[in-house]
Amino acid sequence: MYRPLGTFPLLLLAAWPFHHIAAQDKAGRQKDTLSRKHLGEVVVSASRRPVTLDNVPSSVTVVTKKMLENDMAVTTDVTDILAREVPGMAPGAQTNSNVGQGLRGRSVLIMIDGIPQSSPLRNGEVDLRSIDPAVLERVEVLKGATAIYGNGATGGLINYITASPKGDKPISGRTSVNMTGGLVGLKNSVGGRFSQMLQGRAGKWEYMASGVYEQTGEYKDAKGKLVGPNYSLGETETWNGFAKVGYHINSRQKLQLMYNYFRSQQNSNYTLVNGDISKGIAATGILGKMSGVPTGSKGNHNVHLVYQADSLVGGTSLAADAYYESRDDIFYVSFGRFEGGDGQSHTLDKKKGLRLMLNSPLLNSGRFTGNLSYGADLLNDITSQPLVDGRIWVPEMNMLNVAPFAETQFALWNDLILKAGIRVEKVGVKVKDYTTLRLTNADGSTITPAIDVKGGKLDYTATLFNAGIRYNRNPLFMPYFSFSQGFSVSDVGLALRDSKVNDIKKINTEAVLVNNYELGFVNEYKGLRFELSGFISTSKLGADMIFDPATGLFNVSRTPERIYGFEAALSYAVTKNLDLSASYSYLEGKADTAKTGGSYNVYLNGRRIAPPKVTGAVTYRPVKDLEVRLQYLGVQGRDRFAKNSKGVYNGNEGAVKAYNLFNMNASYKLNPKTMFTLGIENLFNEDYFPARSQWFMQPGFYAKGRGASFNLGIAVTY
C-alpha cells in the first residue's frame, strides 16, 4: 500500500537557496562582508546575496568561462566537458543520453539559471544536454544531497548560468566558425559550427542575442570504423537561440527577461548493427534509414523573468522570478517490445514556477554579522512519456510543489562561518485512470499484461534541514563540515508504467530520502589551492536499476543504501605562464538487500557507482598571445560482480577496464580582435570503450569511443 511520507527531515544544501555562482575578475570582484580580504576569487550568490566561495561549508565546483572556452576548442559536448572538469562526476559516453552520469552515485538536478531541466517524475536522463555551452557564463556544481530548488537533487545540482551583456558599447559582438572531423577515417566525418553573438547597452537598457548552429559528421573510432549510431553525437544537428534583455529601473532595481531554445537531433545515414559483448565486438552501423523519428532533444524552451530590488526597508533585498520550461526528448525505437510490435517513446515535460526570496540583515556589529533569507517556491510540473504514435506508456502526471524556506548565516570574528536552514516541501501528484501497455518479447509473447489502473493523488510532505560550519582563520587549513538532506519523488512514471496492480496507491512510489555528511578542508598558499573532501550518504529507500535476465527488463530496487567516497582537487600557478591542475575521485556504494538495518551486503551497480577518475591539465603560455593546454582524463577499472549462468554480466554490472584519454588545445591571438584555435580530441588515438558501454551490457550501446579528432576555429570580436 502507498503511504504518505509524513513529516521527516530532509536536505537543503547547507542551508541556502542559491541562485548562482559568479566568477569575478580583479576589477569587478564582489566582496562579501563575511569574507576575508585574501578570499573571494569566486562569488557564490546565496539567497540572491553575494557570498564568497570560501565561505561555503561544502564542496562546490565552478566551471568558469575561461575553462568552457578551452574545452570548447576541443568539443562542445557538455557531458564530456563536465566529466573532465568536475571531481565526483561520472564519465560521459559521447551520446545524447547521460544515463549513469550522476554526482556521487545519486541523481543530479540540472538547471538553467535556476530553471529545472530535470523531471524526477520521469527521469529520462537526457537533461545534461539542455543548452549550448557557447551561451554560458559559467557552470555551478553543488555536490551532495540538496533540496534548495525542490526535489530531485539527491546527489547535487548543476546550474548552467547564462551570459549577460558586457561593456558599455551600444553594439558589439563575436562571430566564430569551426570545422571538425576525424583524424582517423576523415571521409564523411567532417562537420562545422557557426556561432554569432551581439550585445550592447543604451541608457537603462542592456541586451544580448546569440545563435548557434552545428552539424557533426560521422563519428569514427580509433581504427576508423563507424561508432555505433545508437544515440551517438555523430551526424547530429544542433540549434541554439538565446536572448536576454535587462532594464535598470533605477540604481536599486532591475528587471531581466531571458529566453533560450535548444534542439539537438541525430539524422544518421546508418542503421544499427549490435555489438557482441562476449567477443568484444563493438556496435557499428550499415547504410540505411534509421527506424523511427530522429532521436534527441526535439525542442527545449526556457523563459525566465527576474525582478531584483536592493536596500529596501531595514536593508532588506528582494528577488522575485517567474519561469516556464517546455521540452520534448525522443528516445530510440524498441523492437517488438510493445504489444508484439515496435514503439518509440518520448518524454513531454512542461514546468511553470514562481519564486520569492527576501534577505534581511540580523546582526552587524563589527566582527559579528548575520542575515536571514526567507521566501517560498511554487512549481507546477506536468510530465508524461507516450509513444510517438500516441499510445500512452507513462500517463500524464501533474505535480504541484509548494516550498516555504528560511536560512540564516552568521560570521563570528569574520572567520567562523555558521549556516543553518529549513525548507518544507509539500508535493501533490495527480494521475488520471490509465491502462498500461502490454509488454512483449521479440517473439510477441507477453512479459507483462495490460492492466487498467485507477488514478488518484499522491501526497508527500517533507521538512528538510541542513547545517554547516567553516573556519577560515588560517589559509593553510580551512576546514568545513556540513549535514544536509536530499529528497526525490523517485521516478514515479517508471513505477506507473510498470504497474502490476490496479490502483496507483498500491504501487511503491515512496520518495528517496538521503542524509548527506561531508567533511573537508581547503589549503591556500601563494599560487596553490588544494581541497580534500570526504562524504557519506545514506537512504532507507534506494532507486537502483536491477536487470532481470528472465524478462530482459530493468526493475527498481527499493532497498537501503550507503554511498561513500572522497575527492581531491589541486590547482597551482607555478609561474605567470604555467598552470597545473589535477583531481582524483573515488566512490563506492552498497545496498542492504536483506533490509537488516545495517548490513550493506551488495554492491551498487555501474549505473550508480562510477569507477575512480583522475584528471589533470597543464596550461603553458610561451609567448603573450599563444596558449597551449594538455588535458588528461583517466578512468580506472571497476569489477564488482560475477557473471551469470550464460557467462556474461547482467545489465548495469559489466566490468570496466581502465582507459586514458588526452586532449590538446591551442589558441593564438593574431590581433586583439582575432583568435585562432586548434583542438585535438583523444590526442593519442586511444582505442577504448567508454565506461558506460562496458557496464551497461546492452549490445546496441556497446559502442567504442571516438578516435583522434580535430576542431579548427576562428573567432572575431568587434
N, C-alpha and C positions, 0 to 999 in steps of 0.2 A: 504494500500500500504506500502511496505517496504521503509524505508527512512534510508540513511546512518547516522551514529551518528554525523558526522562532528567533529569539534574540541571542546572538552569540558574538564573541569577539572576532574581529577580522582586521584586515590591514588597510592602512593608508601609508603611503611611502613616507617613512619617518616624518609623518605629520604635516605634509603641506600640499595644497592643490597647485602644483607647479603649472605654469603656462609655458615657459620657455627658458632656455639656457643660451646666453648670448656671449659670443666671443668678441672682445673689445681690443682695439689696438691701443697703444700707449696714449695717443692724443685723445681718444674718446672713451677711455676706460671709466666705467662707473664704479664708485666706491660705496660700499655698504657700511653703515655705521657700526656694524658688528665686526667688521674685518680689521685685520692689522694692515699696516701700510705695505708690508712686504708680500702680502697676499693679494689676490684679486685679478689674476690674469684672465680668468674666465668668470662670467657672472651668471648666476642662476637666478631666474626670476621666480621667486616663491610668493604665492598669493598676489601675483602681479606686482611684486616688490623686489627690487634687485637684492640678491644675496650672493656673496662670493662663493664659488665652488668649494673653497677650503673651509666653509662653514657648514657644509652638508655632512651629516654623520652617517653616510652610507656611500656605496660605490656608484659613481656616475662617470660615464664616458661621453665626451663631446667630440664629434667628428666635425672639424672646422671647415670653413670654406676652402682654405688652402689644401687641406687633406683631400677634400672632394675633388678639387681641380687636378691634383696629382693623380688620383685614382682614375678619373675620367679620361685622362690622357691614354689610359690602357683599355678600360672597359666602362660602359655606362650601366652595367648590371649592378643595381644597388644591393642585391642579395650577396654578391661577391665582395663588393666594397665593404659592407658592414662585417662580413665574416673575417676580413683581413684587419679591420681597424678596431673591432670591439672584443676585448677579452671576455670570455664566457659565452660568446655566441657561437652556435654550431656552424660548421662549414656549409656552404651552399652547393648546388649541383648544376648551375648554369641552365636552369629551366624556369618556366613561368610559375612554377609552384615552389613554395617554401616549406613543404612537408618536412617535419623533423628539424627545422631551423629555428629552435626556440632559444630562450635565455635560461641558463641554469636549470635545464631539464623540465621547464614548465612553459605554459603558453605565454605569449607576449602580445601586448595590446599595441597596435600600430595606429598612429595618429598623424594628421597634417594640421599644424597649428592648433593642436588640441582637439581636432575633429576626429572621432574614432573611425577608423577604416575597417577594423576587425569587427566581426559579429560573433560573440560567444554563443548565440542561439544556433548557429550552423557554421562551424569553423571550417571553411574550405581550404584554409592555409595557402591563400594566394594574395594575401594583403600586403606583403612586403613591397611588391611591385605595384605601388599605387600612385606614383608621381615620378617624373623625370628628375634626376639629380641636378640638372642644369639650372633649375629654378629654386634650388635650396640655398639658404644661407649657412645652415649647419644641420646636424642631426644630434639630438639629445637621446642618450640611452640611460635609463634609470634601472638598475639591476636589483632583483629581489622583488618579492611579492609586494604589490601596492594596489590601493583602491582609490587613488586620488582622482581618477577620471571615471570611476564606476567599475563594474565588474569586467573580468576578462584578463587582467594583468597579474596572474599568479606567479609568473616568472620575471615580470618587469614590463617596461613600456619603452617604445621607440617613437619619438616625436620628431617628424620632419618639419623644420622651421623654414618657411618660405622667405625668399629675399625681399628686401624693402629698398625703396629708392635711395640712391647715394648721390652726393654732390649737390650743387646749387644751380646747375645749368637748366634752362627751360627744356632742353632736349640733349640727350647723349645716348650712346648705345654701344652694342657689341655684336659683331657678326662672326660666327665661326663655321668652318666647313671641315669635315673629316672624311677620310677614306679608310675603310677597314677591310681585312681579308686574312686568309690563312697563308702562312709561310710554307706549309706543307700541303700540297694539293691546292694550288691557287685557283684552278678552274672552278667557276661558279661560286667561289667563296667571297668575292668582292662585294662590299656594301658601302653605304655612305650615310652621312649625317649632316643636317643643316640646322643651325640654331640662330635665332635673331632676337635680340633684346633691346628695348627702348625704355628710357626712363627720364624723369625730369621733375622740376619744381617751378611753380609760378604762384607767387603770393602765398596764400594759405593752403594751396593745393600741392599734392605730390602724386606721382603715378609711376607705374611700371607695367610693361606688357612684354610678353615673351611667347615665341612659338618655336617648337622643336619638331623635326621630322627625322626619323631614322629608319633605314631599311638594311637589314643584315643579309649577308649571303649564306651559303651552306656552311654549317659547322663541320670541320674535319678533325679527326683525332690525330695523334702523333704519327700515325702511319699513312695519313692522307685519306683514310676511309671516312665515309659519311657517319656522323654521330647520329644515333637513333633519333628519329624526329618526334617521338612522343614528348610533348611539352618542351622540346628544345627551343632555345632562343635563336637558332638558325632560321633563316627565311621568315623573319618576324618584322612586321611593320608597326612602328610606334609613332604616335602623335601626342603632343602635349601643348595645351594652350593655357596661358596664365595671365592674369591681370590683377593689379592691386591699385586702389585709389585711396588716398588719405586726405582728410581735411582737418586742419588745425583750427578749431573753433576760437580758441584763444590760447594763451600760454599754458593753461592748465587743463584744457580739454581737447580731445582728439576723437575723430570718427574715421573708421577704416573699413573698406569693403574689399574682400578677396574672392576670386573665382579661379578654380583650376579644373581643367578637363584632361583626362589621361586615357589613352587607348593603346593597347598593345596586343596584337593578334598574329598568330602564325598562319601563313599561307604556303604550305610546303608542296613541292612537286613530287613528294615521295610518300609511299605507304610504308607502314612499319613492318619490319622483319624482326620478330622476337629474338632475344639473345638466348643462349644456352648456358645457364649459370653453372651447371655441373662441369662443363667443359671449358668455362672461361671465355666463351664466345660472346662478344658484345652485340647488343641490338643495333640494327642499322636500317636501311630503307632501300626500296626499289622504286623506279619511276612509276608514277601512277597517282591518281587523285586520292587525297586523304578522305576518309569516311567522315560524314557529318559536316557540321559548320566549323569555321575556324575557331581554334581554342585560344584562351587568354582573356584579357580584360576587354570586353566589348565597349565599355564606356564607364568612366568613374568621374562623377561630377561633385565638386565641393564648393559651397558658397558660405562665406563667413563674414559677419558684420560685427564690429567691435566698437564699443564706446568706452573711453577712459577719461577719468577726471581725478586730478590730484589736489591735495591741500583743501579738502572740504572742511566742514565744521570739526574742530578739535584735531585737525591734521589728518583726518580720515581720507583715504583714497578709495575710489570706486572703479570697478571694471565689470562691464556687462557685455555679453555677446550672445549672438544667435547664429545657428548654423543649419545647413541642410546638406546631406550627402546621399547620393544615389549611385549604385554600381550594379553591373551585370557581368559576372565571371563565368565563362563557359569551359566545361571540362571535356575530357576525351570520351570517345564512344566506347561503351561496354557492349561487347558482342554476346548475344544470347542470354543476357542477364535478366531482362525484364519480360515477364510473361511469355517466355520462349522466343523472344526476339531481341533486337538491338535497342539501345537507348543512349541518349546523350543528355546529361543534366547541366543545369546552370543555376547559380545562386543569385537571387534578386534581393537586394537589400536597400532599404530607404531609412534614413535617420533624420530626425528633427530634434534640435536641442536648444535649451536656454540655460545660461549660467549667470549667476550674480555673485560677485566677490567684493567684500569690503575689507580694508585693513586699517586698524586704528592703533596708535601708539598707546602703550600701557605704562611705560616707565622710561624716563630719560634723565638720569641723574649722574652725570659724569661717566664713571666706568660701569654703570649698570643701565642697560637698555632692554626694552622688551616691546612686543607688539602682539596683537591679536588679529588673526584673519578669520573671516566667517562669511557664510553665504549658503547657497543651495544650487544644485544642478538638477535639471529636468531633461530627460531623454525619452523619445519615442522611437523604437526600433521595430520595423516590420521586415521580417526575413522569411524567405521560402526557398525551396530547391525543387522546382518542377523539371520535367524533361523538356527539351526544346520543342517537342511536338505537342506540348500542352498537358500531358499526363502528370498527375500530382504524385510526387515521390515524398517530398517533405512538405507538409501543409504550411500555410501561412501562419506565422507566429507573430503576434502583436504584443510587444513589450512596452510597458510604461515604467520608467525608473525615476524615482524622486529621492534626492540625497542631500539633506542639510549637513553642514560640517562646521567645525571650528578647530583652530590650531593656534598654539602660542609658540613664540620663540623668544628666548632671553639670552643675553650675553652678560656674563658676570666677569668683572675685571678685564673686559674686552676679549678674553681668551677662552673662557669656558662657555661653550655653546650648548644650550638645552632646548630641545624641541619636543612637543607632545601634541597629539591631536585626536579627534574623534570624528567619525563620519557614520551616519545612519543610512543604510541602503534599504529602500522599500521597492521591491520589484514585483510586478504582476505580469504574467504572460498568458494571453488569451489564445485559444486554439479552437477552431470550429470542428464539427464532426468531419471525419475523413475516412478513406479506405486505403490501406497500404497496397502497394504494388506486389503482385506475386513475383517472387524471385526464383530464377531457374538456373540450372546448369546449362552447359553448351549444348547438351542433347535435348533440352527442353523439359527435363524432369524438374519437379518442384522442389526447391530448397525450403522456402517459407511460403505459406499460402497467403492470399489476400485476406485481410481482416478488417471488418468495419469497427472503427474506433470512435468512441464517444469523446467529444471535446470537452472543454471547460476552461478553468483558470487555475494556473499555478502561482502561488504566492510565496515570496521569500522576504524575510526581514532580517537584517544583519546590522549589528553595531560593531564598528571597526575601530580599533585602537592602534596607535603607534607611538613610539617614543625613541629619542636618540640623544646622545651626548658626544661632544667632541672637545678636545683640549688642544689649543694652538699656541701654547706658551713658547715651546722650543721648536723651531722649524726642522730640526734634525729628527724629531719624533713627535708627530701629531696624531695621537690615537683617537679612534672613534668606535662607538658601539651603537647598534640600533636593534630594536624589535619592531616588526611590522607584520601585518596580516594581509592575506590576499583572498579574494572571493571571485568565483566564476560560476555562472549557471550551467556550465559544463556541457555544451553542445546538446541542448535539448532536442534539436532537429534530428540528430543522429539516433537518439533514443526513440523518437516518434516514428521515423521511417522504418526502424527495425522492430516495431512493436509486435509482440506475440500475445497481447491481451486486448480486451475490447474497451478499455477506459484509460484515458491518459493518467488518471490518478493512481492506477495500478503499475505504472511504469516508473522505474527507478530514475528519477530526474533530480535527485538531491544535488545541491551545489557542492563544488570543491572548495574547501576552506583550508587555507595554508597559513601556518605560523613560520615566520622567517626571522632567523637570528644571524646577525653579521658583526664581526669584529675585525678591525683593520687599523692600519696606520699609514701615514704619508711622511716621507722624508724629503726635504728640500735642502740642497746645498749648492750654492752658486748656480751652475747651469744644469744640475742634476735633479731629477724628480723621480722618486721610487714609491710605489704604492703596493701594499700587500693586503689582501682581504680574504678571510675565511668565512664560510656560511653553512648553515644547516636549515633546511626547510622540511616541515612535516605536514601531513594531511591525513585525516581519518578516512577520507574517501579519495581515491585516485581517479585517473582517467586514462589508464594505459590501454593502447590498442593491441589486443592479443589476436593472433592469427589462429583460425580454426581450420586445420587441414581437412576435416570431413566435409565442410561446406565451401571452403575457399574464401570465406568472409572474415572480416576483422570485427571483433566484438570488444566492447569497452569493459575493462576490469575495474570494479569499484572497491578496491582494497586499500588499506592503509599504506602510506608511502613515506619514505625518508630519503631525502637527497642532500648530499653534502659535497663540498669541494673548496677549492681556493683559486685565486687569480693573482698574478703578479704582473706589474707593468712598470717599465722604466723608460725614461727619455733623458738624453744627455746632449747638451750643446758642447761638443768637445772644443771647437774653435768657432769663430764667427762664420766660417764657411763649411763646417762639418757637423752634422747632427746624426745621432744614433737613437734608435728606439727598439724595444723588444717587449714581448709579453709571453706569459705561459698560463694556460687554463687547464684545470683538472676538475673532473666531475664524476660522481658516482651516485647510484641510487638503487634502492631495493624496495620491494613490496612485502607486506605481511599477508601472504595469501591465506594463511590459516586463521587470520584475524585474532591472534592471541593477545594483541595489545603490546607488542614489543619485540617479537621475533621476526625481524625482516629477513626472510629466507630466500627470496627470488629476486634476481637482478632485473631492473627495468631495462627494456629493450632499446635498440638503437634509435627508434623514433623519438625517444625521450632523452637518452643519455648519449651525448656526443663523445667521441674519443678525445684524448688530450690534444691540445692545439698549441703550437708555437708560432709566433710571428716575429718578424724583425724588419728593420729598414735602415738603410744608410743613405743620407742625402748629402751631396757634395756640390759646392758651387766654386769651381776652379777659377772662373772669372766672373765679373759683375753680372753679365746678362745670360749666363749659362748655368743651368741647374740639372744635375743628374741624380736619379734616385733608383736604388735597387731594393726591391721588397721581397720578403720571404714568407711563405705560409707552409708550415709543416703539420700534417695531420698524422698523428701516431695511431698505432693499432689498438683494436679492442676486440676481444674474443671471450664472451661470457657464457655462450650457450652450446648445447650438444646438438648434433644433427639428429633428424627424425629417422623413422624406420625406412624411409626412401633414400637415406644417405645424403640429404640436403638439409639446410637450416630452414626453420619455419620463417614466415614473413616477419620482417622487422628484427630478426635475430641473427642475421648474417654476420660473419666475422669480417672486421675491417682491417685491411692491410695498409700499412703506412705509405704515404707518398709525400713528396716535397716539390713545391712549386715556387718559381721565381718570376717576378715581373720586373720590367725595367721601363722607366720613362725619362725623357729629357725634354727640357723646354729652353728655347733660345729667343731672346728679345732682339729682333732685328733693329727696332727703334722703340721709343716709349709707347707706341700705339700698335705695334705689330708683333705677334708672337707665333713661333713655330713649335709644334710639339710632335714627339715621336714616342709611341708606346709599344712595347713588346710583351704580350701575354704568354706565360709559360715559356720563358726565355730559353730554357734548355730542352724543350720539347719532351717533357716527361710523358711517358705512356702509362696512363693510370685510369682507374675507375674512381669517381668521387665517392665519398663515404656513403652517401645515400644510396647510390647504385649498388653498393656492396651489402648494406644491412637490410635494404628493402626486400630483396629476394623476389622481385617481380620481373619476369622475362622481358616485358615491354619497356621497363625502366632500367634495365641492366645495360646502360649506355656508358661509354667512355667519356672522359673529359676532353675539352678542346685542346688541340695541339698548339704549337707555336703560331702566334697570330700577330698582326701588326695593326697599328692605329696611327695614321699620319694626319696632322691637322694644322690649320692656320686660323688665328683669331685676330680680328682688328677691332680696336676700340676707338670711339670718336665722340 
